[in-house]
Amino acid sequence: MKTNHSIDISSQLKGMGTTGMNGFRTKRMFLAGAFAFAFTTACATGPRPTPVAMNAVERPAVTVPAAPPPAPPDADGQFAQALRAYEAGDLDAARKGFEAVVSQEPKALNARFNLGVIAEKQGRPADARVAYEQVLALDPAHTPSVMNLGLMHRHEGRLDEALALYTKALQTPGHEHDAHVLNALAATYRLAGRLDEAEATGRRVLARSKDNPEAYKTLALVAYDRGQYRLAELLIVNARKVAQDDPAISNTLGMIYLKMDDRPRALAQFQKAVSLDDSFAPGHLNLGALALSYRDYAGAEKAFTRALALEPDGLEGQLYLAYALDGQKGLDPKKGIAAGEAFEKVLARAADRPEAVCGAGWAYASERAAYEKAIAFLDRCKELSSTTEQDKQLITAKVNGLQNMLKNPPPAPAPAATAEAGGEEKKDAAATGGAGSSVMNQLPQDTSAPEAPEAAGEPAPAAPASDDASDNGQTAPTPAPTP
């Protein structure tokens, strides 16, 4: 989702100061060491699948610090010009403009902050971190810098550093009750598993602002983590009363309904989340995960593709897009090629991920043109420490079969009539609930459908064995939710 921790600051340019699844499956067995897919909750102070820059540049503050040094006469004009360049999308010009302001006025905190935002947007996290730290060295309670740097710490798993940053800001005189920082602190306590402290901090916000939606959202997630789903529902509904258009609220409510085994209502909430904000990536990820759990591979492909368009660095989304593509290779072998390529994108960032190594092997085995790649990946899969003896036997048989087929000339193309008939069969399969039938339109009611996903860190149920003879030994994993 879009996480915007910006504070409303006057647009008047009056100075340079600052204010305050589980498991990869081969036929009849699992490959050990697999992972759980995250049904993703999100909120303005909660975690995102990948880091993003704050999507708004702080405008200069109306007030300035006590006894600020005099700014050069042209500093205000340069700041305004740099801000216009940023708003026009010319980040390089904006960067040069704010750097010019800082060179003339080293204590121009807003200009330094904006340089941090631009650095994040340009994919320079180290520079962004330096910019925020420079601001905080001058003003430890500069809330936008606290929020952005804290979010960077959380994305990198440095929760202790985020907690220390928020605590220091709150200890600054006059900032003890900063709701933005308190909400971030509560969310980070929850990520660290310190649920009692997360709850106490969220209630501290509500004690001064009884309608604060972020506090209600964090408290709802704390209740969710504790398995108190009815209480979580009540709390998130309270958040909705004051923030009806927040997609994260619908997304969290969908998570809660999943835990209550009410998939139709969960689906409706995930759909509502993306209808409120089509750029809300967690909603698309959750729709894809729900579709994948029903083996609605076409629907899952659509949802994961959209999520990755929004957050290209989402590793789990890339992995599950690969599974969605692989699930369609029985109807279209080229989907197997696309699945293999998607698995390779995962391996480009996580070279030893067993699900992707083995997945690529089985996916490429669907098309003769990729048999050599399939053999190479299957051989790698066979050597993994997590591969069982039974898996190894299946892989050996598959590799031998592929090698024998490569020794023989390719089969002659099927007659046109047969091909057309096959095409009609594929259309019929899709029209009657095959891979092309989307759970986005109607949730399946078949009692033989997979069980509801399990909680974070718990094993997810196995996907049913494929009925497709061309499955090549692989079925997609069933996702498991984890907030």
Protein Blocks (a to p, Z undefined) as FASTA:
>chain_A
ZZdfbdcddfbdgbjbdcddehiddehiacehiacdddddddfklccfbdcddfbdcddd
fbdcehiacddfklmmmmmmmmmmmmnopaklmmmmmmmmmmmmmmlmklmmmmmmmmmm
nopaklmmmmmmmmmmmmmklmklmmmmmmmmmmnopamlmmmmmmmmmmpghilmgmkl
mmmmmmmmmmnopamlmmmmmmmmmmmmmkbfklmmmmmmmmmmnopaklmmmmmmmmmm
mommlmklmmmmmmmmmmnopaklmmmmmmmmmmmomklmklmmmmmmmmmmnopaklmm
mmmmmmmmmmmmlmklmmmmmmmmmmmmmmmmklmmmmmmmmmmmmmmmmmlmklmmmmm
mmmmmpmklmmmmmmmmmmmmmpmklcfklmmmmmmmmmmmmmmmmpccdddddfklmmm
mmmmmmmmmmnopaklcfkloccfbfkbccddddehiacddddddfbfklnopacddddd
dZZ
